[in-house]
Structures are given as C-alpha cells and as structure tokens.
Amino acid sequence: MANNNPKACRERREKYINSWQTNAPGDTFGDVTLADVKKDRDDVADLENQIALTKAHLKSLETQRDDLNKASMKRLDYVADGVNGDRRFGPDSALYEGFGYIRESEKKKGGRQKKPAEG
C-alpha cells in the first residue's frame, strides 16, 4: 500500500504504532522495530512543522510584497498627477503619454453623436 497522502500516511502509521505497542511491543518485524516507526513519525512531524513555518513565512512575504506594490502604485499616481499639473509637461506631453495615458490632443471630444432619424 504505497500512499503519499500525508494524512493517510499519518493515520496508517498511528494504527501500526498503537497495535504494535498493545500486541507485540518488544518484537521486530522485517528488521524494523517499533522505535524505528516512532522515529519516522517524529521525523515527519518535524518536517511538517518546518513546512508550516515556511508557508507562514511565505504568506508574510507575499503580504509585504503586496503592501509595497500598493504603496509604489500610489507613488506612481502622484507622479502622473504631478506631470499632468506641471506647466513644463502637462497632459499633452510625450512624458505623460509614455506613462500609458492618452494625450489630451489625441482624445476625442464631445459626446455621442445622434444618428439621423430615418423617415
């Protein structure tokens, strides 16, 4: 029975340990002792703890990254607003366009045009 599901492995190992401790605590089977199986359990538990800590650390790093991105995007908004309001550049400048905005002179003016009535 080869199963790599951590929960299934943990449950199977605990069943073996409980039964072995109850029914044949001093015996060895297939050159494996009860102490060997308990050590496996402890080693896996240590790794699971390390994984949990690593995941928590990763989550913290992702949150920090998201916060920094948010602050950086806000700063870029301030830059765009500054260029927009700067007399040397303004909303019709190549700099403003380079930021991804549509230059004022390129924008279509006016609202929607009415279609002539058919009749």
C-alpha positions in Angstrom: 0.0 0.0 0.0 2.0 3.0 -1.3 0.2 6.2 -0.4 1.9 9.6 -0.3 -1.1 11.4 1.1 0.3 12.9 4.4 -3.0 12.4 6.3 -3.3 8.8 5.2 0.3 8.1 6.0 0.0 9.6 9.4 -3.2 7.6 10.2 -1.7 4.4 8.9 1.5 4.9 10.9 -0.5 5.6 14.1 -2.6 2.5 13.6 0.6 0.4 13.3 2.2 2.1 16.4 -1.0 1.6 18.5 -1.5 -2.0 17.6 2.2 -2.8 17.9 2.5 -1.2 21.3 -0.6 -3.1 22.5 0.0 -6.5 21.0 3.8 -7.0 20.5 5.8 -4.1 22.0 9.1 -5.9 22.1 9.0 -7.7 18.7 10.8 -6.8 15.5 9.2 -7.4 12.1 11.1 -7.3 8.8 14.1 -5.9 10.6 12.0 -2.9 11.7 11.5 -2.0 15.4 8.7 -0.1 16.9 11.3 2.6 17.8 12.1 2.9 14.0 8.5 3.6 13.2 8.2 6.1 16.0 11.3 7.8 14.8 9.8 8.0 11.3 6.7 9.6 12.9 8.8 12.2 14.7 10.9 13.0 11.6 7.8 13.5 9.5 6.2 15.7 12.3 9.4 17.8 12.4 9.2 18.3 8.6 5.5 19.1 8.7 6.3 21.8 11.3 9.1 23.2 9.1 6.6 23.3 6.2 4.0 25.1 8.2 6.6 27.7 9.3 7.8 28.1 5.8 4.2 28.6 4.5 3.6 31.2 7.2 6.8 33.0 6.2 5.9 32.8 2.5 2.4 34.3 3.3 4.1 37.1 5.3 6.5 37.8 2.4 3.6 37.9 -0.1 1.7 40.3 2.1 4.8 42.6 2.4 5.2 42.4 -1.4 1.6 43.3 -1.9 1.8 46.2 0.5 5.0 47.5 -1.2 3.3 47.2 -4.6 0.3 49.1 -3.4 2.5 51.9 -2.0 4.5 52.0 -5.2 1.5 52.3 -7.4 0.2 55.2 -5.2 3.5 57.0 -5.7 3.2 56.5 -9.5 -0.2 58.0 -9.3 1.3 61.1 -7.6 4.0 61.2 -10.3 1.4 61.1 -13.1 -0.7 63.8 -11.3 2.4 65.9 -10.9 3.3 65.6 -14.6 -0.3 66.3 -15.5 -0.3 69.6 -13.5 3.3 70.6 -14.4 3.3 73.6 -16.9 6.5 72.3 -18.5 4.9 68.9 -19.4 1.1 68.6 -18.7 -1.5 66.1 -20.0 -0.4 66.6 -23.7 3.2 65.7 -23.2 5.2 62.8 -24.5 6.2 62.0 -20.9 2.6 61.7 -19.9 1.9 59.5 -22.9 4.9 57.4 -22.1 3.3 56.6 -18.8 0.4 55.0 -20.7 -2.1 57.8 -20.7 -3.8 59.2 -23.8 -2.5 62.7 -24.7 -5.1 65.4 -24.3 -4.8 66.3 -28.0 -5.4 62.7 -29.0 -8.7 62.3 -27.0 -11.9 62.5 -28.9 -14.0 65.5 -27.9 -17.8 65.6 -27.4 -20.4 63.1 -26.6 -22.1 60.5 -28.7 -23.4 61.7 -32.0 -27.1 61.1 -32.7 -27.9 59.1 -35.8 -30.1 60.9 -38.3 -33.7 59.9 -37.9 -34.9 57.6 -40.6 -38.1 58.7 -42.1 
